[in-house]
């Protein structure tokens, strides 16, 4: 599942990079919890939690149905 999540993140990454940020995959748990680290402009952005839930998590769930939740570490 980690490989699928990495590929899905690659589809999201250009949008984040366009705003000066990026996303790094930290861990994919067997329970479907994906841990990521937001970097660059995303790490301090007040909208980062909305981006995480409404953008990253929604997209990952669509592409990789086994994903239950996405959290930042």
PyMOL commands that set and color helices and strands:
alter all, ss='L'
color gray80, all
select helices_A, chain A and resi 2-18+41-44+48-63
alter helices_A, ss='H'
color red, helices_A
select strands_A, chain A and resi 21-28+33-40+69-72
alter strands_A, ss='S'
color yellow, strands_A
deselect
rebuild
show_as cartoon
